Amino acid sequence: MQTLDPESYQSLRMGATVLEADAHGDKVLHLQDGRFLKLFRRKRLISSAALYPYAQRFADNIEALQQRGIPCPRVEQVYRIPAIQRDAVLYAPLPGLTLRQALAEPARPSAELAERLARFIARLHQSGVYFRSLHLGNILLTENDELGLIDVADMQCQKRPLNAWKRKRNFKHLLRYPKDQQLLEQRLGLANLTQLYRQALT
């Protein structure tokens, strides 16, 4: 993790577009050169983030996905920025459409997407990937016509396939947003998706 001084931070973010922010400040910056800077705030003085910063977790999760051959962004640097009390990760984005955007296109074949999504989730689970932020905005249909993941800070990667409880829990994460649930039901069919998932495991 590299320490970034105030001048270097201001130079890095010069001309950036703020994509996400909250009452505490900026969260995601789209830099002029097309890269992204994701900022992490330690929410409590004493927490696991003090020993294992969220920015480093993001970078480690990216590496774990790359080792499994799963498309994801490319991390370039992890920073500590004492002047603003933030850690940050600088990364190149994964080009493509979110699955939310793809499913909103009426002309896109839904049967093919349903099978691909089911196989993708099965692949994640069999590879030991438990992504708590699994939803249609974080699954990407890439320019290479593959499915990949973005915004992967909230993830666990284990050596063994997920157990039944984590698999069931992960499907609940996929359906956490009512609009996503409605979109999945209308375009793919939830029962159909579940059946295709089971078939992908055999």
C-alpha positions, -999 to 999 in steps of 0.1 A, spaced: 0 0 0 15 33 -11 10 65 9 -3 94 -12 5 130 -1 -21 158 -5 -5 173 -36 -3 139 -54 -39 131 -45 -51 164 -58 -31 159 -90 -46 124 -94 -81 135 -90 -79 167 -110 -108 170 -134 -124 138 -121 -162 132 -122 -177 122 -88 -198 91 -95 -207 82 -59 -206 103 -27 -223 104 7 -224 128 37 -188 119 45 -174 128 11 -165 112 -23 -167 75 -27 -160 68 -64 -142 91 -88 -140 87 -126 -107 101 -136 -100 120 -168 -79 91 -182 -108 67 -178 -96 49 -147 -115 48 -114 -105 58 -79 -126 41 -52 -123 56 -17 -129 38 15 -136 53 49 -129 35 81 -163 37 98 -151 28 133 -119 37 151 -114 0 162 -123 -24 134 -109 -51 112 -104 -24 85 -75 -10 106 -55 -42 101 -70 -52 67 -81 -21 48 -111 -24 25 -90 -10 -4 -66 -39 1 -95 -64 3 -108 -51 -30 -74 -56 -46 -70 -91 -31 -105 -101 -43 -96 -89 -78 -65 -111 -77 -86 -141 -65 -111 -136 -93 -82 -133 -119 -68 -166 -106 -102 -182 -112 -104 -168 -147 -134 -146 -139 -135 -112 -158 -131 -82 -134 -114 -48 -133 -76 -44 -132 -61 -30 -101 -32 -7 -106 -24 7 -71 -37 7 -35 -32 39 -16 -34 53 19 -43 90 19 -38 103 55 -48 139 46 -84 128 40 -83 98 63 -91 74 34 -77 44 17 -82 40 -20 -78 17 -49 -69 28 -84 -82 5 -112 -90 2 -148 -127 -6 -154 -141 -37 -170 -158 -25 -202 -193 -36 -209 -230 -34 -198 -243 -42 -164 -268 -71 -165 -294 -46 -153 -288 -26 -185 -286 -57 -207 -319 -71 -194 -336 -38 -200 -329 -42 -238 -361 -59 -252 -343 -72 -283 -317 -91 -263 -325 -129 -262 -337 -137 -226 -333 -175 -228 -296 -173 -236 -290 -147 -208 -309 -169 -183 -287 -199 -191 -255 -179 -190 -263 -162 -157 -272 -195 -141 -239 -211 -153 -220 -180 -142 -234 -181 -107 -228 -219 -105 -192 -213 -116 -187 -187 -88 -202 -210 -62 -182 -240 -73 -150 -218 -73 -157 -208 -37 -167 -172 -45 -192 -158 -21 -201 -123 -33 -224 -106 -9 -230 -77 -33 -242 -100 -61 -269 -81 -79 -276 -70 -115 -257 -38 -112 -225 -57 -102 -226 -84 -129 -212 -72 -162 -217 -84 -198 -183 -76 -211 -173 -64 -246 -160 -99 -251 -195 -113 -245 -185 -128 -211 -200 -123 -177 -178 -107 -151 -179 -89 -117 -173 -53 -105 -173 -36 -71 -160 -66 -54 -149 -53 -19 -176 -73 -1 -165 -108 -11 -150 -140 3 -130 -164 -18 -124 -199 -3 -107 -229 -17 -138 -252 -16 -172 -248 -32 -198 -229 -12 -220 -249 11 -258 -250 7 -265 -222 32 -242 -197 14 -256 -206 -20 -291 -200 -8 -281 -168 9 -263 -156 -23 -295 -160 -43 -313 -138 -18 -286 -112 -24 -293 -114 -61 -330 -106 -54 -324 -79 -28 -337 -50 -50 -374 -52 -60 -367 -38 -94 -341 -64 -101 -364 -91 -89 -391 -79 -112 -367 -77 -141 -354 -112 -135 -389 -126 -132 -402 -108 -164 -371 -115 -186 -357 -148 -173 -382 -164 -149 -370 -170 -114 -380 -207 -113 -363 -212 -147 -332 -195 -134 -331 -218 -104 -336 -249 -125 -309 -238 -149 -285 -233 -120 -292 -268 -107 -285 -282 -141 -252 -263 -143 -240 -280 -112 -245 -315 -127 
